[in-house]
Amino acid sequence: MQRVCFLLKVRKDRLEEYRERHAAVWPEMLQALTEAGWRNYSLFLREDGLLVGYLETEDFAAAQQAMARTEVNARWQAEMAEFFEALDGAAPDEAMKPLTEVFHLP
């Protein structure tokens, strides 16, 4: 099982709406994530907009590719893109670059 952690930056003026959107993630998006192999997925948001994501999956690249093939993900990413800083033209899920794990206490 791969443990994946990534960072993104949410625009400070959009923090509250970002929280609201994630309090009501579309059921079809949740289903697509589950079917694509995303497990134990969490997002943590700091008041300055730093977003820390964590998930577990058998194969992160394969899980990302499975999501990229879904229509619901295309819609979700299009709506979420406006919430983030510094995506440089990428969709939020394309900007998720895993951090290198340096320690784990099982």
C-alpha positions as CSV (number, residue, x, y, z in Angstrom):
1,M,0.0,0.0,0.0
2,Q,1.4,3.4,-0.9
3,R,0.9,6.3,1.5
4,V,0.7,9.6,-0.5
5,C,1.0,13.1,0.9
6,F,0.8,16.3,-1.2
7,L,0.5,20.0,-0.7
8,L,-1.6,22.6,-2.6
9,K,-2.4,26.3,-1.8
10,V,-6.1,27.4,-1.5
11,R,-6.7,31.1,-2.1
12,K,-7.3,32.8,1.2
13,D,-10.4,34.6,-0.1
14,R,-11.9,31.2,-1.0
15,L,-11.2,29.2,2.2
16,E,-14.8,29.1,3.5
17,E,-16.3,28.1,0.2
18,Y,-13.6,25.4,-0.2
19,R,-14.6,24.0,3.2
20,E,-18.3,24.1,2.3
21,R,-17.7,22.3,-1.0
22,H,-15.8,19.5,0.8
23,A,-18.5,19.2,3.4
24,A,-20.8,18.1,0.5
25,V,-18.7,16.3,-2.0
26,W,-20.8,14.9,-4.8
27,P,-21.8,11.2,-4.1
28,E,-20.7,10.3,-7.7
29,M,-17.3,11.8,-7.0
30,L,-16.9,9.8,-3.8
31,Q,-17.9,6.6,-5.6
32,A,-15.4,7.3,-8.4
33,L,-12.6,7.8,-5.9
34,T,-13.4,4.6,-4.1
35,E,-13.6,2.7,-7.4
36,A,-10.3,4.1,-8.5
37,G,-8.6,2.8,-5.4
38,W,-8.3,5.9,-3.2
39,R,-8.4,4.9,0.4
40,N,-8.2,6.7,3.7
41,Y,-8.2,10.0,1.9
42,S,-8.0,13.2,4.0
43,L,-7.6,16.9,3.4
44,F,-6.3,19.2,6.0
45,L,-6.5,23.0,5.6
46,R,-4.5,25.6,7.5
47,E,-5.9,29.2,7.9
48,D,-3.3,30.6,5.5
49,G,-4.6,28.3,2.7
50,L,-2.0,25.5,2.9
51,L,-3.8,22.3,2.0
52,V,-2.3,18.9,3.0
53,G,-3.7,15.9,1.4
54,Y,-3.1,12.3,2.4
55,L,-4.3,9.0,0.9
56,E,-3.5,5.4,0.6
57,T,-3.6,3.4,-2.6
58,E,-2.1,0.4,-4.2
59,D,-0.7,2.4,-7.1
60,F,-1.0,6.2,-7.1
61,A,-0.3,6.7,-10.8
62,A,-2.9,4.1,-11.6
63,A,-5.4,5.7,-9.2
64,Q,-4.8,9.1,-10.8
65,Q,-5.3,7.7,-14.3
66,A,-8.5,5.9,-13.3
67,M,-9.9,9.2,-12.0
68,A,-8.7,11.0,-15.1
69,R,-10.9,8.7,-17.2
70,T,-14.1,9.7,-15.3
71,E,-16.5,12.4,-16.4
72,V,-17.3,13.4,-12.8
73,N,-13.6,14.1,-12.1
74,A,-13.4,16.4,-15.1
75,R,-16.3,18.4,-13.8
76,W,-15.0,18.4,-10.2
77,Q,-11.5,19.5,-11.2
78,A,-12.9,22.3,-13.5
79,E,-14.9,23.6,-10.5
80,M,-12.1,23.3,-8.0
81,A,-9.4,24.9,-10.1
82,E,-10.5,28.4,-9.2
83,F,-9.9,27.8,-5.5
84,F,-6.1,27.2,-5.9
85,E,-3.0,29.3,-6.3
86,A,-0.1,28.5,-8.6
87,L,-1.6,25.6,-10.6
88,D,0.3,26.9,-13.7
89,G,-2.5,25.7,-16.0
90,A,-2.8,22.2,-14.5
91,A,-5.9,20.8,-12.9
92,P,-5.7,20.5,-9.1
93,D,-5.4,16.7,-9.3
94,E,-2.5,17.1,-11.9
95,A,-0.7,19.5,-9.5
96,M,-0.7,16.9,-6.6
97,K,3.0,16.0,-6.5
98,P,3.6,13.4,-3.8
99,L,6.1,14.4,-1.0
100,T,8.9,12.0,-0.2
101,E,8.2,9.9,2.9
102,V,11.2,10.0,5.2
103,F,9.7,8.3,8.3
104,H,6.7,6.1,9.2
105,L,5.8,4.5,12.5
106,P,3.5,1.6,11.7
